[in-house]
Amino acid sequence: MLGVRLVAPTGRYYNSFKHGFAETRGQEALKSLPLSASSYLKHIEDVKCGLGFPVPYSEYWLVNEKRFLGLIQIRHLPHASSQFSDKMKSHIYFDIRPTERSRGYGRKILSLGLHKARQLGLNYVLLSYQRINRASQSIIREHGGFLVQSEVRPNDTPPVELYRIDLSPREYRAN
């Protein structure tokens, strides 16, 4: 993983970010992104300041020298996505583009993201995910995550689990 690092969103990687976004969410989803990097970067700065989203968050991209590999969003307060109930509020969302999965980047992005969360002043983070996502469960547990709550959902949708990772100085160490 030489040269892999976490950066604030930047125009240098915007086209690669859009390709990764399309890999994850499909070509149609690209229509939801601004055409220009500067518009997207302004949106991210606005959200970080609490404009246009219920809870401010900081977004970072995992990159290497050539391309965008994944993203992590760290909410400054726990928040529930529209697909999860309010009982499953979380601080962190992370995703690795499909063509880069199973290479250790999920572990790397969470490790670096936890360091950023500590810098934001968080003492712990909550992470929710669908139980069928065993890769996320493994990554969260490897970083000291422990199960707080599980929720069965209606209509045959996968159950959701909520994990907590404490970020106290003596327990937390960035990899």
ABEGO torsion letter per residue (X at the ends): XBGBBBBBBBAAAAAAAAAAAAAAAEAAAAAABBABAAAAAAAAAAAAAGBGBABBBBBBBBBBAABBABBBBBBABBBBBAABBAAABBABBBBBBAAABGAGAAAAAAAAAAAAAAAAGBABBBBBBBAABAAAAAAAAAAGBBBABBBBBBGGBBBBBBBBBBABAAABBBX
